[in-house]
Amino acid sequence: MGPRPMTTDGLPLIGPLPGHPGVVLATGHNMFGLMPAPATGRLVTGLLTGKPDDSLTPGFAPGRAVRRGLGPSAGRV
């Protein structure tokens, strides 16, 4: 029980954090808990080894949250 990292579009943020080389995010899985862990692990492993799954990676890219204002501080001044 506790706060759940969530995005407004319901999709997790998995991938490199724009503007921060070497930082890879894997967060925002909402209430799915550990269920998507194997798929997330495969995506992160691919990103870290230089062999990303290009068919999945763009849909979860953290940059989309910045473009759409999906992050936790969206709408705050």
N, C-alpha and C positions, 0 to 999 in steps of 0.2 A: 504494500500500500504506500502511496506517495505520489509525487508529481510525475507525470509522464511527459517525456519530450515529444511534442507534437508539431506538425506543420499544418497549415490551413488546408493544403490540398490532400492531406492524408498519406502522402508518399514520403518515405524516409529520405534523408540526405546522405548519400553515399558517394564519396569521391573527394578529389582535391579541393581544399578551401581556397577560393580565389584570393590572390594577393598574399598568400602565405605558403611559400614553397616548402614542401616536405610535410605538410599537415594534411592528413586524410581523415575525413569525417565518416562516421557510421552511426547515425543517430536519427531520432524522429520516427521510430517504428510504431508509434502510437500504442494501442492496447494489444498488439499482436505478441508482445513479449519475446520469448525465445523462438517462436515458431519460424521466423524468417532468418534465424541465425546462420544456418548452413549456406543459404544463398548469399547473404551479406558477406560471410567469410570468404566465399569464392570470389565475389566482386572485389573485395579489398585485397585479397591475395593477388588477383590479376593486376590491380592497379599498382601494387607495391613491387611486383616482379616485372612490370613493363609489358604484361600480356593481358590488358583489360578486355572484357567481353563487350565489344563495341555495340552489340545489339541491345544491351541492357543499360550500360553506363549513362548515356545521355538523359534518360528518364529520371534518374536519381541524382543528377549532378547538383551539388550544393549551390552553384552559381544561379540556378533557377530561382532559389529563394531570395537572392539579392535582387534579381530582376523583377520578380513579382511581389516583393515585400512580404514573403511568407515567414520570415524569421520572427523570433520572440519579441523583438523590439519594433515590429512593424506598426506604424501608426503612432508611435510614441515620439515625443519631442524632447 
